């Protein structure tokens, strides 16, 4: 019989690994709450048109990477390839545009792109991100950057570089794109097939091509900084000034455009020095036209997203494991027939006091029970056999140092409660 396997580009998160994910999510949520962000959860699939309009019809995501399908009613749907478009849809549809602004939101969840799987990049991947609606202030751009930096610092990640650029706006960017297209046409024979197509459809994306031949051509291409309008230049200069006032180092990177067409003005990424080609842990920028593009009133916005798998990979490369839990809780090792009811009664009593607890369900020997308790990181093992029954006491062994003591059931419960904090 042919084995059924997980689809290519997906992976199972098993209990031994889930603690790492849980730690990242809890840390991210803690940081977001410090900055007064509220959580939002949107569907994992949306109407395909949302991403066509929001992400960009000529983007690689829409043209090559989206998982699309028709439901039984004939509606064109897509698994979400990124988080922002769905949140913009919810902002418009659910009346968030009517609440006091700025609206500050955070999210966590799976995204889907049909791409070549590699380390830190899967077809089902997980993102955490934030969005701010309703302010054009450069300070909002800086706040989004600082949330991201604070999160990475909390994890202990070092050797990260903040790369930043301005990609202009819909008023000044067309002229730059025209200059860029002309420059690329002069060297089109050196560009890859995909970038030759982009010359006429989406020339900014050529700046982001990772192929060495295209990167070499881009070294001589016109720089967007020289084509910014006065409003974009002033906005970007204020962002950089605010970062300087916070002593936040940055690298001015005029080839940074990000992979989504909705960005305007500020674009940024945090780059790891440990991950090779796929070295971006997360990034974002401003998208002042996106709400309007998706059918809402003109509303400025700025946000960021980071890839969970890439962050975990960077932490592994940096030998960071702050999620390693100290032993906790109690394992019950009652011995002999006729003591199961007492064991179950105490087990559920302990759990209801908020203490992690378990027992044996496979009729193991006492030695095997001890081994199981140790492997599952229990701090205490509770013994109750014939001798303990005669003395009407529970024996408690501290697995961290091997010490033992006896006490009544009431005392044992109180002891576990007192030592679980």
C-alpha positions in Angstrom: 0.0 0.0 0.0 1.3 3.5 -1.0 2.1 5.6 2.1 0.2 8.9 2.4 2.6 11.7 3.1 2.3 15.3 3.9 2.1 17.5 0.8 5.4 18.9 -0.5 6.3 22.1 1.2 4.4 21.4 4.4 5.6 20.0 7.7 4.2 18.7 10.9 5.0 20.5 14.2 5.3 17.7 16.7 5.0 18.1 20.5 8.8 18.2 21.0 9.0 21.2 18.6 5.7 22.9 19.5 7.2 24.5 22.6 9.4 26.6 20.3 6.5 27.8 18.3 4.4 28.5 21.4 7.3 30.5 22.9 7.6 32.7 19.8 3.9 33.3 19.6 3.6 34.2 23.3 6.6 36.5 23.1 5.3 38.2 20.0 1.8 38.8 21.5 3.4 40.1 24.7 5.4 42.7 22.7 2.4 43.7 20.6 0.3 44.3 23.7 3.1 46.5 25.2 2.7 48.7 22.1 -1.2 48.7 22.4 -1.9 46.4 19.4 -5.0 44.3 19.5 -5.3 40.8 17.9 -7.3 40.2 14.7 -8.0 36.8 13.1 -9.1 36.6 9.5 -10.1 33.6 7.3 -7.4 31.5 5.7 -9.1 31.9 2.3 -10.6 35.0 0.6 -12.0 35.9 -2.7 -9.2 35.8 -5.3 -10.0 39.3 -6.4 -8.9 40.7 -3.1 -5.3 39.5 -3.7 -5.3 40.5 -7.4 -6.3 44.0 -6.4 -4.4 44.3 -3.2 -1.1 42.4 -3.8 -0.9 43.3 -7.5 -1.9 41.6 -10.7 1.7 41.6 -12.0 3.2 40.4 -8.7 4.9 37.0 -8.6 2.5 36.0 -5.8 -0.6 36.5 -8.0 0.9 35.3 -11.3 2.7 32.2 -10.1 2.3 31.4 -6.4 -1.3 31.6 -5.2 -3.4 28.5 -4.4 -6.7 29.2 -6.1 -9.9 27.2 -6.4 -13.6 27.4 -7.1 -16.1 26.5 -4.4 -19.3 24.6 -5.1 -21.1 27.9 -5.8 -18.5 28.7 -8.5 -16.9 31.5 -6.5 -13.2 32.1 -7.2 -11.3 31.8 -3.9 -7.6 31.7 -2.8 -5.7 30.5 0.2 -4.2 33.7 1.7 -0.6 34.2 0.4 0.0 37.0 2.9 -1.9 38.7 5.8 -2.3 42.4 5.0 -4.9 42.2 2.2 -7.4 40.2 4.4 -6.9 42.6 7.3 -7.6 45.5 5.0 -10.8 43.8 3.8 -11.8 43.2 7.5 -11.0 46.9 8.3 -13.4 48.0 5.6 -16.1 45.4 6.0 -16.3 45.2 9.8 -16.5 48.9 10.4 -13.0 49.4 11.9 -12.7 52.6 9.9 -15.4 54.0 12.2 -13.5 53.4 15.5 -11.0 55.9 17.0 -7.7 55.9 15.0 -5.0 54.9 14.6 -6.2 51.3 14.5 -3.4 49.0 15.6 -3.7 45.3 15.0 -1.5 42.1 15.2 -2.0 38.6 13.7 -0.5 35.2 13.7 -1.3 32.3 11.3 -0.5 30.2 8.3 -0.1 31.5 4.7 0.2 29.6 1.4 2.4 30.1 -1.6 3.3 27.6 -4.4 7.0 28.0 -4.4 10.1 25.8 -4.4 10.5 24.6 -0.8 13.8 25.2 0.9 15.2 25.9 4.4 13.0 28.5 6.0 10.5 28.7 3.1 7.6 26.3 2.8 4.4 26.2 0.8 2.4 26.4 4.0 4.4 28.9 6.1 3.5 30.9 9.2 3.6 34.6 9.6 3.2 37.0 12.5 2.6 40.7 11.7 1.2 44.0 12.7 -0.8 46.7 10.9 -1.5 50.4 11.7 -4.3 52.3 9.9 -5.1 55.9 9.9 -1.8 57.9 10.3 0.7 59.3 7.9 3.1 60.2 10.6 6.7 59.0 10.1 6.6 58.1 13.8 4.1 55.3 12.9 6.7 53.8 10.5 9.3 53.9 13.2 6.9 52.3 15.7 6.4 49.3 13.4 10.1 49.0 13.0 10.7 49.3 16.8 8.1 46.6 17.5 9.9 44.3 15.1 13.3 45.1 16.6 12.0 44.7 20.2 10.7 41.3 19.4 14.0 40.1 17.9 15.9 41.5 20.9 13.6 39.7 23.3 14.4 36.5 21.5 18.2 37.2 21.9 18.8 37.4 18.1 21.9 39.4 17.3 23.8 40.3 14.1 20.7 41.6 12.5 20.7 44.6 10.1 17.9 46.9 9.4 17.8 47.7 5.7 15.5 50.6 4.7 14.5 52.5 1.6 11.7 54.7 0.2 9.9 53.4 -2.9 8.1 56.6 -3.5 4.4 57.1 -4.1 2.0 56.9 -7.1 2.9 60.5 -8.0 6.7 60.2 -8.3 7.2 56.4 -8.8 6.0 56.3 -12.5 8.7 58.6 -13.7 11.3 56.5 -11.9 9.9 53.3 -13.3 10.2 54.8 -16.8 13.9 55.7 -16.2 14.5 52.2 -14.8 12.8 50.5 -17.8 15.0 52.5 -20.3 18.1 51.5 -18.4 17.1 47.9 -18.3 16.3 47.8 -22.0 19.8 48.9 -22.7 21.1 45.8 -20.9 18.2 43.4 -21.5 20.5 40.7 -23.0 22.1 40.4 -19.5 18.8 40.0 -17.7 17.1 36.7 -16.9 13.9 35.8 -18.8 11.7 36.8 -15.9 13.3 40.2 -15.5 13.1 40.9 -19.3 9.4 40.4 -18.9 9.3 42.7 -15.9 10.9 45.5 -17.8 7.5 46.4 -19.3 5.2 45.1 -16.5 6.9 45.7 -13.1 10.4 47.1 -13.4 10.8 47.7 -9.7 10.9 44.0 -9.1 14.1 43.7 -11.1 15.9 45.4 -8.3 15.0 42.5 -6.0 16.2 39.7 -8.4 18.7 37.5 -6.7 20.5 36.3 -9.8 24.0 37.6 -10.1 23.7 38.8 -13.7 20.6 40.9 -12.9 22.1 42.3 -9.8 25.2 43.4 -11.8 22.9 45.2 -14.2 21.1 46.9 -11.3 24.4 48.3 -10.0 24.4 50.8 -12.8 20.6 51.5 -12.8 19.2 54.9 -11.7 18.5 55.2 -7.9 15.0 55.9 -6.7 16.2 58.3 -4.1 17.0 60.9 -6.8 13.4 60.7 -8.1 11.4 61.1 -5.0 8.9 63.9 -4.8 9.4 66.5 -2.0 6.6 64.9 0.2 8.2 61.4 -0.1 11.7 62.8 0.6 10.6 64.7 3.6 8.7 61.7 5.0 11.7 59.4 4.5 14.2 61.9 6.0 12.0 62.2 9.1 11.8 58.4 9.5 15.6 58.2 9.3 15.9 61.1 11.8 13.6 59.4 14.3 15.5 56.2 14.0 18.7 58.1 14.7 17.1 59.7 17.8 16.4 56.2 19.1 20.0 55.0 18.2 18.6 52.4 15.9 21.3 51.6 13.3 20.2 51.1 9.7 21.5 50.4 6.2 20.2 52.6 3.4 19.4 50.1 0.7 18.1 51.6 -2.6 17.6 48.2 -4.1 15.1 47.2 -1.4 11.6 47.2 -2.9 9.9 44.2 -1.1 7.9 41.6 -2.9 4.4 43.2 -2.8 3.2 46.0 -5.1 1.2 47.9 -2.6 4.1 49.5 -0.8 4.6 53.2 -0.8 7.2 55.4 0.8 9.0 53.4 3.6 10.1 49.8 3.0 12.3 47.9 5.4 13.7 44.4 6.2 15.6 42.9 9.0 18.4 40.8 7.5 20.2 37.9 9.3 23.8 37.3 8.7 23.3 33.5 9.4 20.8 32.4 6.7 22.5 32.7 3.4 20.3 33.7 0.4 17.0 33.5 2.3 18.2 36.0 4.9 15.2 38.2 5.5 13.5 37.4 8.8 10.8 40.0 8.3 10.0 43.4 7.0 7.3 45.7 5.8 6.5 49.3 5.1 3.9 51.8 4.3 0.9 51.2 2.0 -1.1 54.4 1.9 -3.2 53.4 -1.1 -4.1 49.9 -0.2 -7.4 50.5 1.7 -8.7 52.6 -1.2 -7.6 50.0 -3.8 -9.6 47.4 -1.9 -12.8 49.5 -1.9 -12.5 51.7 1.2 -12.0 55.4 1.8 -8.4 56.7 1.4 -6.6 55.6 4.5 -2.9 55.5 5.2 -1.4 52.3 6.6 1.9 50.8 7.6 2.8 47.3 8.8 5.2 44.4 8.8 5.3 40.6 8.7 7.9 38.1 9.8 8.3 34.4 8.9 8.1 32.1 11.9 10.2 29.3 10.3 13.0 31.7 9.3 13.1 33.2 12.9 13.3 29.7 14.3 16.0 28.8 11.9 18.0 31.9 12.8 17.6 31.1 16.5 18.9 27.5 15.8 21.9 28.9 13.9 22.5 31.3 16.9 22.2 28.4 19.4 19.4 30.1 21.2 16.8 28.0 23.1 15.0 30.3 25.6 11.9 28.1 25.3 13.6 25.2 27.2 11.2 24.6 30.1 12.3 23.7 33.6 10.8 20.5 35.0 7.3 21.0 36.4 4.3 19.2 37.6 3.7 15.8 39.1 3.6 12.2 37.9 1.5 9.8 39.9 3.1 6.3 40.4 0.6 4.4 42.5 1.4 0.7 42.9 -0.8 -2.4 43.4 -4.3 -3.3 42.6 -7.2 -1.5 44.1 -5.5 1.9 44.2 -6.6 3.2 40.8 -9.6 5.1 42.2 -7.4 6.9 44.8 -4.9 7.7 42.0 -7.5 9.1 39.6 -9.1 11.1 42.4 -5.8 12.7 43.3 -4.8 13.2 39.7 -7.9 15.3 38.8 -7.7 17.1 42.1 -4.2 18.2 41.3 -5.0 19.3 37.8 -7.9 21.4 39.0 -5.5 23.3 41.2 -3.7 24.3 37.9 -0.9 21.9 38.2 0.4 19.8 35.2 -0.1 16.1 36.1 -0.3 12.6 34.6 -0.3 8.9 35.4 0.6 5.6 33.8 -2.0 4.1 31.4 0.1 1.1 30.2 0.6 -0.9 33.4 4.4 -0.2 33.4 6.8 -1.3 36.1 7.8 1.3 38.7 11.2 1.7 37.0 9.5 2.3 33.6 7.2 4.8 35.2 10.1 6.7 36.6 11.8 6.8 33.2 8.6 8.0 31.6 8.3 10.8 34.2 11.9 11.9 33.7 11.6 12.0 29.9 8.4 14.0 30.1 10.0 16.7 32.3 8.0 16.1 35.5 9.5 17.8 38.6 7.8 15.4 41.2 6.8 11.8 41.3 4.2 10.7 43.8 4.4 7.2 45.2 1.6 5.3 46.9 1.9 1.6 47.5 1.4 -0.9 50.3 3.8 0.7 52.8 2.5 4.2 52.1 -1.0 3.0 52.5 -0.2 1.6 56.0 1.2 5.0 57.0 -1.6 6.9 55.2 1.0 9.1 53.5 2.1 10.0 50.0 5.8 9.8 49.2 7.0 12.7 47.0 10.3 12.5 45.2 11.9 15.7 43.7 13.4 14.5 40.4 15.8 17.5 40.4 17.8 16.3 43.4 16.4 12.9 44.4 15.2 14.0 47.8 12.0 12.4 49.2 9.5 13.3 51.8 6.2 11.9 53.1 3.0 13.8 53.8 -0.8 13.4 53.9 -2.8 13.8 50.7 -3.9 17.3 51.9 -0.3 18.3 52.6 0.8 16.8 49.2 -1.7 18.9 47.3 -0.7 22.0 49.2 3.0 21.3 48.7 2.5 21.0 44.9 0.5 24.2 44.7 3.1 26.1 46.8 5.9 24.8 44.6 4.3 25.3 41.2 4.6 29.1 41.3 
